[in-house]
């Protein structure tokens, strides 16, 4: 009889699957890597800003030494940008790290965590990893039903995850709805407001979530440098909360979780306003390019506020996997979302104009 190690709730976890790497698709289908288009992982198609690249190269000279475990310079840049003290900041190995730190710090085995149907897969994984009990609230128009989420809170609820904009559906919750929701949440329940795609929001939709952090000691705002800032491969994220929460997270945070090169690049990227504007404009143009094509093909899609679009490519439950395979054969990598309970849909990251065009041409041929 084989020996089983670890608790059952850990063995039950299905490991997170990232978007297929270009090299893997090239090997699998015998394709030229240079001809493959990857629109699967919500990366910034511009790559990293030159300012960050130069800062990273400068930091290489000191790579033989450990990083600053407290991340003083990066915290100083975040502090200045968002107007909060440095002891309100937790650095993460990507914002994924912040989400997991929150679960490990706050949830004990059997206690409940609230999140929405069709929300980021890591919420479920982080809950399972600590033996938490998931309270999954049905989606409303593919997004969060905050009223129902407030109603779902139980006596043992310790944590609530909210993504705004949401991944993988791209939906957005207006400022007023979040404000009203925060008023309903008991003070002993922590709300994680995951704003990984915030920088892609139109100026008319931007809201100041940090003002809520100053009002609510049980609010943690999570941000990432992987999307609009173009640093996905360096893994930099951060959380902003009042010291009571931040101190707790930093007690279990790995001391060198953000490396020296990542810290240097992140400081430069945070201050590169031109690159951020360029990224947002490219994304807006690409969104228009993709959605015009979907409308021309009479395909249903979910209006998105991130850097991706969820599109329905068939009516049967095998549609997403089938169309995804055909796209892979043509060298186009997108993201099937059957694991989210959306087997008829694909999530398409917004790329450069020519990358979007290559995807549109391939999809048109496949569906044609």
Protein Blocks (a to p, Z undefined) as FASTA:
>chain_A
ZZdehjfklmmpccddddddfklmmmmnopafklpccdfkopafklpafklmmmmmmmmm
mmmpccdfklmmmmmmmmmmnopafklcccdehjklmmmmmmmmmpcghiacdddehiaf
klmmmmmmnopacdddddeehiacfklmmmmpcfklcbdcddddddfklpacdfklmmmm
mmmpcfkbccdddffklmmpcfklgccfklmmmmmmkbccdddfklmnopmmnopadddd
dfklmmmmmmmgcfklpcfklmmmmmmmmmmmmlmmmmmmmmmmmmmmmmmmmmmnopac
dddfbfbdcddfbfbfklmmmmmmmmmmnopacddfklnopakbccdddddfklmmmmmm
mmmmmmZZ
